[in-house]
Amino acid sequence: MNGFECLNELKKEKRLSGIPVIIYTTSDDGNARNIARDLGAKLFLTKLSTHQKLHENLKLILETI
């Protein structure tokens, strides 16, 4: 199972569907970004992003929970 399949299964489960999911990947493929968004990912970050950017985005997401 890849990350997209996992995300799809999470979003199908009513009790799990509200969990915010961040896709953190080495791929900077625009198509992958669109798929993640369509499946309900809260955020799509590449591993090329700085740790500071990851931290800032995690903080923003956690504040909405």
N, CA, C and O atoms as CSV, one atom per row, in Angstrom:
chain,resi,resn,atom,element,x,y,z
A,1,MET,N,N,0.854,-1.175,0.000
A,1,MET,CA,C,0.000,0.000,0.000
A,1,MET,C,C,0.899,1.236,0.000
A,1,MET,O,O,1.814,1.349,0.815
A,2,ASN,N,N,0.629,2.153,-0.916
A,2,ASN,CA,C,1.404,3.391,-0.943
A,2,ASN,C,C,0.683,4.475,-0.129
A,2,ASN,O,O,-0.394,4.234,0.416
A,3,GLY,N,N,1.268,5.637,-0.054
A,3,GLY,CA,C,0.699,6.720,0.745
A,3,GLY,C,C,-0.667,7.173,0.270
A,3,GLY,O,O,-1.531,7.496,1.084
A,4,PHE,N,N,-0.872,7.201,-1.042
A,4,PHE,CA,C,-2.169,7.618,-1.572
A,4,PHE,C,C,-3.249,6.598,-1.234
A,4,PHE,O,O,-4.373,6.963,-0.890
A,5,GLU,N,N,-2.902,5.324,-1.333
A,5,GLU,CA,C,-3.863,4.274,-0.981
A,5,GLU,C,C,-4.207,4.344,0.503
A,5,GLU,O,O,-5.366,4.182,0.886
A,6,CYS,N,N,-3.210,4.584,1.323
A,6,CYS,CA,C,-3.432,4.721,2.764
A,6,CYS,C,C,-4.336,5.914,3.059
A,6,CYS,O,O,-5.275,5.803,3.848
A,7,LEU,N,N,-4.060,7.041,2.436
A,7,LEU,CA,C,-4.880,8.239,2.616
A,7,LEU,C,C,-6.312,7.979,2.181
A,7,LEU,O,O,-7.250,8.391,2.864
A,8,ASN,N,N,-6.489,7.315,1.076
A,8,ASN,CA,C,-7.821,6.990,0.575
A,8,ASN,C,C,-8.582,6.124,1.582
A,8,ASN,O,O,-9.765,6.359,1.830
A,9,GLU,N,N,-7.916,5.134,2.158
A,9,GLU,CA,C,-8.559,4.265,3.148
A,9,GLU,C,C,-8.906,5.034,4.418
A,9,GLU,O,O,-9.977,4.833,4.991
A,10,LEU,N,N,-8.011,5.913,4.861
A,10,LEU,CA,C,-8.294,6.733,6.047
A,10,LEU,C,C,-9.536,7.585,5.849
A,10,LEU,O,O,-10.385,7.672,6.736
A,11,LYS,N,N,-9.638,8.201,4.705
A,11,LYS,CA,C,-10.756,9.106,4.440
A,11,LYS,C,C,-12.076,8.354,4.268
A,11,LYS,O,O,-13.143,8.948,4.424
A,12,LYS,N,N,-12.025,7.065,3.950
A,12,LYS,CA,C,-13.240,6.254,3.833
A,12,LYS,C,C,-13.832,5.911,5.200
A,12,LYS,O,O,-15.042,5.728,5.333
A,13,GLU,N,N,-12.971,5.826,6.208
A,13,GLU,CA,C,-13.394,5.445,7.552
A,13,GLU,C,C,-13.932,6.657,8.298
A,13,GLU,O,O,-13.197,7.609,8.559
A,14,LYS,N,N,-15.204,6.620,8.637
A,14,LYS,CA,C,-15.848,7.767,9.274
A,14,LYS,C,C,-15.093,8.236,10.524
A,14,LYS,O,O,-14.890,9.435,10.717
A,15,ARG,N,N,-14.685,7.299,11.359
A,15,ARG,CA,C,-14.028,7.682,12.621
A,15,ARG,C,C,-12.601,8.191,12.416
A,15,ARG,O,O,-12.033,8.801,13.322
A,16,LEU,N,N,-12.023,7.954,11.258
A,16,LEU,CA,C,-10.658,8.397,10.972
A,16,LEU,C,C,-10.596,9.543,9.972
A,16,LEU,O,O,-9.549,10.170,9.808
A,17,SER,N,N,-11.695,9.814,9.314
A,17,SER,CA,C,-11.678,10.759,8.191
A,17,SER,C,C,-11.340,12.193,8.592
A,17,SER,O,O,-10.946,12.989,7.740
A,18,GLY,N,N,-11.486,12.534,9.862
A,18,GLY,CA,C,-11.184,13.891,10.305
A,18,GLY,C,C,-9.726,14.128,10.656
A,18,GLY,O,O,-9.337,15.252,10.974
A,19,ILE,N,N,-8.924,13.085,10.601
A,19,ILE,CA,C,-7.501,13.223,10.927
A,19,ILE,C,C,-6.805,13.990,9.806
A,19,ILE,O,O,-6.859,13.571,8.650
A,20,PRO,N,N,-6.152,15.110,10.131
A,20,PRO,CA,C,-5.438,15.849,9.084
A,20,PRO,C,C,-4.202,15.064,8.640
A,20,PRO,O,O,-3.414,14.612,9.470
A,21,VAL,N,N,-4.046,14.910,7.344
A,21,VAL,CA,C,-2.935,14.131,6.794
A,21,VAL,C,C,-2.003,15.051,6.017
A,21,VAL,O,O,-2.434,15.864,5.200
A,22,ILE,N,N,-0.717,14.896,6.298
A,22,ILE,CA,C,0.314,15.632,5.574
A,22,ILE,C,C,1.082,14.629,4.724
A,22,ILE,O,O,1.578,13.623,5.231
A,23,ILE,N,N,1.175,14.907,3.449
A,23,ILE,CA,C,2.006,14.092,2.566
A,23,ILE,C,C,3.397,14.718,2.581
A,23,ILE,O,O,3.570,15.876,2.201
A,24,TYR,N,N,4.387,13.944,3.024
A,24,TYR,CA,C,5.771,14.403,3.126
A,24,TYR,C,C,6.602,13.471,2.249
A,24,TYR,O,O,6.844,12.323,2.622
A,25,THR,N,N,7.032,13.944,1.110
A,25,THR,CA,C,7.597,13.076,0.086
A,25,THR,C,C,8.815,13.694,-0.592
A,25,THR,O,O,9.049,14.899,-0.503
A,26,THR,N,N,9.569,12.862,-1.259
A,26,THR,CA,C,10.697,13.355,-2.054
A,26,THR,C,C,10.229,13.836,-3.420
A,26,THR,O,O,10.959,14.543,-4.115
A,27,SER,N,N,9.019,13.459,-3.805
A,27,SER,CA,C,8.484,13.809,-5.124
A,27,SER,C,C,7.921,15.223,-5.135
A,27,SER,O,O,7.180,15.615,-4.233
A,28,ASP,N,N,8.274,15.975,-6.150
A,28,ASP,CA,C,7.697,17.311,-6.325
A,28,ASP,C,C,6.825,17.321,-7.579
A,28,ASP,O,O,6.711,18.334,-8.270
A,29,ASP,N,N,6.224,16.188,-7.850
A,29,ASP,CA,C,5.378,15.993,-9.020
A,29,ASP,C,C,4.039,16.711,-8.826
A,29,ASP,O,O,3.326,16.448,-7.858
A,30,GLY,N,N,3.705,17.604,-9.734
A,30,GLY,CA,C,2.444,18.340,-9.652
A,30,GLY,C,C,1.236,17.426,-9.672
A,30,GLY,O,O,0.230,17.710,-9.022
A,31,ASN,N,N,1.325,16.329,-10.414
A,31,ASN,CA,C,0.227,15.371,-10.460
A,31,ASN,C,C,0.020,14.722,-9.092
A,31,ASN,O,O,-1.116,14.542,-8.653
A,32,ALA,N,N,1.114,14.371,-8.421
A,32,ALA,CA,C,1.023,13.776,-7.086
A,32,ALA,C,C,0.401,14.767,-6.111
A,32,ALA,O,O,-0.398,14.385,-5.256
A,33,ARG,N,N,0.761,16.022,-6.237
A,33,ARG,CA,C,0.187,17.078,-5.390
A,33,ARG,C,C,-1.330,17.150,-5.596
A,33,ARG,O,O,-2.083,17.264,-4.629
A,34,ASN,N,N,-1.773,17.085,-6.841
A,34,ASN,CA,C,-3.208,17.133,-7.147
A,34,ASN,C,C,-3.942,15.913,-6.607
A,34,ASN,O,O,-5.043,16.032,-6.069
A,35,ILE,N,N,-3.333,14.745,-6.752
A,35,ILE,CA,C,-3.947,13.522,-6.234
A,35,ILE,C,C,-4.100,13.618,-4.721
A,35,ILE,O,O,-5.157,13.297,-4.179
A,36,ALA,N,N,-3.048,14.058,-4.041
A,36,ALA,CA,C,-3.093,14.192,-2.583
A,36,ALA,C,C,-4.211,15.142,-2.164
A,36,ALA,O,O,-4.963,14.848,-1.234
A,37,ARG,N,N,-4.320,16.264,-2.839
A,37,ARG,CA,C,-5.371,17.237,-2.524
A,37,ARG,C,C,-6.750,16.629,-2.757
A,37,ARG,O,O,-7.646,16.771,-1.925
A,38,ASP,N,N,-6.915,15.955,-3.884
A,38,ASP,CA,C,-8.204,15.348,-4.215
A,38,ASP,C,C,-8.602,14.262,-3.220
A,38,ASP,O,O,-9.789,14.052,-2.967
A,39,LEU,N,N,-7.619,13.578,-2.659
A,39,LEU,CA,C,-7.900,12.530,-1.680
A,39,LEU,C,C,-8.120,13.082,-0.276
A,39,LEU,O,O,-8.518,12.345,0.626
A,40,GLY,N,N,-7.862,14.373,-0.088
A,40,GLY,CA,C,-8.148,14.987,1.202
A,40,GLY,C,C,-6.951,15.316,2.068
A,40,GLY,O,O,-7.112,15.600,3.255
A,41,ALA,N,N,-5.745,15.284,1.500
A,41,ALA,CA,C,-4.567,15.655,2.286
A,41,ALA,C,C,-4.659,17.121,2.691
A,41,ALA,O,O,-5.083,17.970,1.908
A,42,LYS,N,N,-4.264,17.396,3.901
A,42,LYS,CA,C,-4.285,18.765,4.416
A,42,LYS,C,C,-3.121,19.572,3.851
A,42,LYS,O,O,-3.231,20.781,3.649
A,43,LEU,N,N,-2.001,18.890,3.599
A,43,LEU,CA,C,-0.792,19.581,3.170
A,43,LEU,C,C,0.091,18.625,2.378
A,43,LEU,O,O,0.112,17.422,2.639
A,44,PHE,N,N,0.813,19.166,1.416
A,44,PHE,CA,C,1.750,18.394,0.608
A,44,PHE,C,C,3.089,19.100,0.697
A,44,PHE,O,O,3.240,20.214,0.197
A,45,LEU,N,N,4.062,18.461,1.331
A,45,LEU,CA,C,5.403,19.040,1.463
A,45,LEU,C,C,6.431,18.093,0.877
A,45,LEU,O,O,6.322,16.874,1.008
A,46,THR,N,N,7.421,18.667,0.233
A,46,THR,CA,C,8.521,17.840,-0.244
A,46,THR,C,C,9.604,17.794,0.824
A,46,THR,O,O,9.737,18.710,1.636
A,47,LYS,N,N,10.361,16.734,0.809
A,47,LYS,CA,C,11.444,16.590,1.780
A,47,LYS,C,C,12.566,17.577,1.505
A,47,LYS,O,O,13.502,17.708,2.294
A,48,LEU,N,N,12.464,18.269,0.377
A,48,LEU,CA,C,13.429,19.320,0.081
A,48,LEU,C,C,13.096,20.597,0.848
A,48,LEU,O,O,13.911,21.518,0.902
A,49,SER,N,N,11.900,20.656,1.442
A,49,SER,CA,C,11.500,21.809,2.251
A,49,SER,C,C,12.388,21.872,3.489
A,49,SER,O,O,12.942,20.863,3.927
A,50,THR,N,N,12.509,23.052,4.033
A,50,THR,CA,C,13.313,23.198,5.245
A,50,THR,C,C,12.550,22.641,6.440
A,50,THR,O,O,11.323,22.541,6.424
A,51,HIS,N,N,13.301,22.283,7.470
A,51,HIS,CA,C,12.661,21.820,8.699
A,51,HIS,C,C,11.800,22.926,9.301
A,51,HIS,O,O,10.769,22.650,9.916
A,52,GLN,N,N,12.217,24.158,9.127
A,52,GLN,CA,C,11.447,25.294,9.639
A,52,GLN,C,C,10.072,25.351,8.977
A,52,GLN,O,O,9.065,25.571,9.650
A,53,LYS,N,N,10.030,25.156,7.669
A,53,LYS,CA,C,8.754,25.172,6.948
A,53,LYS,C,C,7.860,24.029,7.426
A,53,LYS,O,O,6.660,24.220,7.622
A,54,LEU,N,N,8.435,22.850,7.611
A,54,LEU,CA,C,7.674,21.711,8.118
A,54,LEU,C,C,7.117,22.033,9.500
A,54,LEU,O,O,5.938,21.795,9.764
A,55,HIS,N,N,7.945,22.565,10.372
A,55,HIS,CA,C,7.526,22.914,11.731
A,55,HIS,C,C,6.397,23.936,11.716
A,55,HIS,O,O,5.409,23.778,12.433
A,56,GLU,N,N,6.532,24.971,10.914
A,56,GLU,CA,C,5.497,26.011,10.834
A,56,GLU,C,C,4.164,25.436,10.366
A,56,GLU,O,O,3.115,25.768,10.917
A,57,ASN,N,N,4.204,24.583,9.361
A,57,ASN,CA,C,2.976,23.991,8.842
A,57,ASN,C,C,2.350,23.024,9.836
A,57,ASN,O,O,1.129,22.995,9.984
A,58,LEU,N,N,3.168,22.235,10.517
A,58,LEU,CA,C,2.637,21.337,11.541
A,58,LEU,C,C,1.963,22.125,12.655
A,58,LEU,O,O,0.892,21.750,13.131
A,59,LYS,N,N,2.585,23.202,13.063
A,59,LYS,CA,C,2.018,24.042,14.115
A,59,LYS,C,C,0.661,24.597,13.689
A,59,LYS,O,O,-0.287,24.577,14.473
A,60,LEU,N,N,0.559,25.087,12.466
A,60,LEU,CA,C,-0.713,25.621,11.968
A,60,LEU,C,C,-1.805,24.555,11.951
A,60,LEU,O,O,-2.945,24.813,12.336
A,61,ILE,N,N,-1.448,23.371,11.506
A,61,ILE,CA,C,-2.434,22.291,11.447
A,61,ILE,C,C,-2.862,21.870,12.845
A,61,ILE,O,O,-4.050,21.662,13.094
A,62,LEU,N,N,-1.916,21.743,13.750
A,62,LEU,CA,C,-2.253,21.334,15.112
A,62,LEU,C,C,-3.124,22.363,15.824
A,62,LEU,O,O,-3.925,22.004,16.688
A,63,GLU,N,N,-2.980,23.617,15.476
A,63,GLU,CA,C,-3.817,24.657,16.082
A,63,GLU,C,C,-5.271,24.552,15.636
A,63,GLU,O,O,-6.159,25.068,16.315
A,64,THR,N,N,-5.529,23.901,14.517
A,64,THR,CA,C,-6.906,23.779,14.023
A,64,THR,C,C,-7.618,22.550,14.571
A,64,THR,O,O,-8.814,22.372,14.341
A,65,ILE,N,N,-6.900,21.710,15.286
A,65,ILE,CA,C,-7.516,20.482,15.816
A,65,ILE,C,C,-8.187,20.772,17.146
A,65,ILE,O,O,-8.763,19.871,17.756
